[in-house]
Amino acid sequence: MTRRVKTVDVHSHVLPAELMEAIRRNPRDFQMRVEGAGGKEVFIRDDRHSTPVYAEFHDADAKVEGMDRKGIDISVLSVTPVVFFYWLDADRGLAASRVMNDGIARMVAKRPDRLRGMATLPMQDADAAVAELERVVKEHGIRAIELGCRIKGRLLSEPQFRPVLKRAQDLGVFIFTHPYVAGALPAELDCYYLGNLVGLPLDTALMAAHLMFGGALDELPRLNIVLAHGGGYLPYQIGRLAHGYKVRKEARARAPSSPAALLRRFYFDALTHDADALKFLVEKAGADRVTIGTDAPFDMAEEDPVALVDSLVGLTDEQRDRIFGLNALELLGEA
């Protein structure tokens, strides 16, 4: 099928070569080390969470080859959450963020026709995070940032992170929130890969609920936030949140608006791994709030995102165009 718009992936991960070399040289600075060699290297944090190294992580041409296999025209590159480095001290966190962001910018510069950058920030220090945000916008023209749902155990909705969210709003930079695993998992999640399969969607829904009930979305009316993995559990339990807001005074304590009215304040990637779930998401949030997201190059990635969207019955051409690329291009300021 001939596409009327470019397909844009807002959820595509990298691990820039500059950072990999820095970790190899000084593993203690990053609380992370390398095991293996050649094409079988694995970067392992001190808490044992790890990531294998794919060519797509650091080679712009390999990333584009992977995009071609998936039918993606443009990818917005973000670091794998394994290297958020929120657990480092502020100075080392800032240094690591600069290395990663400059590495992403280098990859984009090699294939500017196909790649865009998404910065990571040292969120353990809000002032440093704002400074790095301003730098990457000025020096690299970056229009998106990837933030974890939690920073050292505290949800992104906490007041201490509000200056970063406000500055992103003022700069017109959209936020892509991505859950991640750090430290020891509770026993019920530390099996069957449930830390990822169940824990990550739960953290996204919890963070989003706090943004709703805590008043942050009302306070920042122009802030654009994209939720990974189809929004976690949020879209599918929005009725329960809205009902709670109606009948429980605790839920109304700080939120001027009902979650029902705030759902469309979020954008959602289409990474649901299920056509029925994606159809529900589009119907609930609107086609103008859904974007392609693949999670490439991990094994949890969507291998044929275009076919998944095409499988949805009843969408108009305009709605498909929105999901395939127009929403993401508008977020990037390129529509």
N, C-alpha and C positions, 0 to 999 in steps of 0.2 A: 504494500500500500504506500502511495506517495504521501509524504508528510507535508502539511501546509506550514508547519512551524518547526524550528529546531527542537530536538529533544534535549532536555537539560536535567542533569542528575545533581541534586544538592547534597548527596550523601555518598561521598567517594573518598576513601582514606589513603593517606600517604605516610611515609616515615622518611623525611629528607636525608639524603646522603650526608649532609653536613652534620646532622645530629648523630647519625650512626657512627661516624668517625670520632666525634667528640666523646661518645660513650665508650668506644674502644680504647681511646687514649686515657680517659679518666673516669672509670666506672663508678668510683666512690662519690664523685661529684653529682651523679645522677641516681644513686642508689639502685643501679641497674648494671647488668653485665651481659656479655655475649657468650653463648655456647654454640658449638658446631663450627663449621667452616664451609667455604664455597657456597653452593646453592642451598645449603641446609642450616643456615644460621638462625638462631633464635635469641631474641632479646628478652631477658628475664629480670623482673624487678626483685628487690629483696623480699617482698611479700609473696613471691613465687608466681604472680600473675605475669603472663608472657605473651609475646607475639612472634610468629614466624616472619621471616623476611621474604616478601614477594618482589619481583622485578618492578611491578606497578608502584611499589612504595616510593621508589627513588628515581626511576627512569621515565621521563615524560613520554617518550615514544612507546614504551611498554604500556603505560597507562592508556594512551590513545588506542593501542591495539586491543586492549581489554574493552574499551568503550565501543569500538567497532563491532566486537562480538555481541555486545548487548544492544546495539542500535542506538547508542547515545552520541549526540553531536557535541555537547558541551558538558564538562564535569567541573563542579566547584570542589576544590581539593581541601580536605581537612585532615589533621593528624589523627592517627589512631589514638583512642582514649587511653591506651596503655601508657602514653607519654604526655599526659596532661601535666604531670610534675607539680601538682598542687601541694604535695607533701614535702617539697624542698623548702629551704628558707627563702625569703623573698628575693634576695639578690641572685641566688642560683636559679630560682624560678624565672626571673626576668631574663637572665642570660640565656636560659634554655628556650624561652619563648622567642627571643630574637633570632636565635640560630634556626629554629623551625620555620618561623615566618619568612626569613630571608631565603631559606631553602625552597619553600613553596613558591615564593616569587620567582626564583630562578627557574623552576619547572614551568611555571606559567609563561615566562619570557621565551622559553624554548618552543612552546606550542601555543602561542596566544590565540590562534584560531579555534582551539579546542578546549583550553583550560582556563579556569579562573581560580583565584585564591580565596581561602577562608582562614583567618588568623586564629591563633590560640593566644591566651592571655594568662599572666601570672596572677590568678584570682586570689591567691593567699594574701595579696597586698593590693587593695583597691586603687590606691594612688598609682602604683606601678602598672596596674592593668590599664588604667585610663591613659597613662603616658604611652604605653605600647600600642594601644588602640589608635591614638592620635598619630603615632609614627607610621603605622602600616597604612593608614588611610592617606597620609601625606606622601610617603615615599613610594608606596607600591600601588596606590589606587584601590586597595582592597575594600570591598563593600559588604563583607560578611565576617562574623566571628563565630567560632565554635566554643561553647561553654558546657562544662559538665553540669549535670543536674544537682550535684553536691560538690562542695569544696571543703575538704577536711571534715566531712560529716555534716556540714551545715548546708541546707537547701539554698539554691540560687535565689529564692524569694526573700531571704533574710535581709533586713535593712542595711547590713554592712556591705552588701553587694549592689545596693541601689545606685550609687554613683556611676558604676560601670554601665548599668542598664540605661540610665538617663543619658549618659554621654553617647551611647550607641544610638539612642533615639535622636538626639540632637544632630548627629553626624549622618543620619539616614542609613545606618548600617544595620542589616538584619542579623538576628541571633539564631543559630542552629544549636539546639540543646541536645546533648547526647549523654545518656547514662553510662556509668562505668563501674567496675568492681575494683575496690582497693581494700587491702587488709584481709583479715580472716572473715569468712562467711559463716553465718549461723548454720548449724548442722543440717537443717531442713533444706537449705539452698546449696550446701556444699556436696552435692551429689547429682548425678544424671545431667550435669551441665545446667542445672536450674538457676544458678547464679546469673547466667545469661538469659535463659529461656523465660524465666518468670521474674527474676529480680530486676532486670533492666526495664521491662515495660511497667513494672510497679513503680519504680523510682521516677519515671517520667510522669506517670499519672499523679503521684504524690506531689512532685514539684509544681506541676501545673495547677493542682488544686490549691496549693498554698499561694500561688500567684493570684488566683481568683479570689479566695476567701480573705487573703491578707490585704487586698486593696491595691496591689501593685499595678494591675492592668488598668484600673481606673485612674491611678496616678500618672501612668505613662501611656496616654491614649494613642500615640503615634508609633509606639514600639512594635516592630514586627518580629515574631518569634515562630520558628519552625520546630515542630516536635518530631523527633526521630521515631522510627518503627511504628508508623501509623498513629502516633500519639499514645502509644502504650495502651493502657486500659481506659484512658480518659473518655474517648468518644462513646464508648460502649456502656458507660455508667454515668453519663451526664445527667440522665433523668433522675438518678438517685441523688446526685449532688444538688440538683435543682430542687428536688422535693425536700431535702434536708434544709436547704436555705429557706424554704417556705415555712417549715413547721418548727425549726429549732432556732432559738435565739442565739445560741453559741455560733451558729453558722453565719448569722447576720451581724455579728459584733463589729467587724471591721470592713465589711464588703458593701459598698453602695449598690452593687449590681449583682443580680442572680447569675450563677454559673451558666444558666440557659442562655442568657444574653451575652455571655463572655466567650462561649465556645469558639465563635468565629473571629475572635481576636487572635487565635492561633492559626498557623498554617501547619499542615501535616504532610510528611512524606508518605508515599504509597506503599511502603515496605511492610505489608501485612502477610505476605506469603499465602494469601487466600482471596480469591475473587469475590466471594460473598462478603467477606469482611471489608474489602476495599469498596464494594458497591454501597455497603451501609455507611462507610465513612464519607463517601462522596455525597450521598443523600443527606446525611446529618450535618456535615460541615459546609457542603457546597463545593462544586467543582472549581470554584475560584479560590479555594483554600487548600488544594491538594497539589503536590508536586511529585515528580519522580524521585525516588531515592533507592539506590541499589545496595549500599554497604560494601561495595567492591573494595578490595579483592578477597574478602574473607569467605569462609565456607558458609556463613549465614547470609550471604548476598543473594539478591534476586538475579537470576541469570537471564531472564527474558522479560524485562520490565515493560517493554512496548506491547508484547503479546498479552500481558496481564491486564493492561488498561484496555486494549482492544477487545478483550473478552467480555467487558462490561456491557450488558444489553441496555439499550435505551438512552445512551448518552448522545447528545447532539455533536456535530463536528466542532462547534465552538467550545463545548465542554471538554472534549478530548484535547483540543489545542491548548486550553488552559492547563490541563494536567501535564501534558507532554512538555510544555516549555514556557508558555506565556506568563504564568504565575511566577516562575523562577526568574525569568528575564525582567519582569517588573521589579521584583525584589532586588535584583542586581542593578537596577537603573538602566537597563538596556532595551526595554520594550519599545 
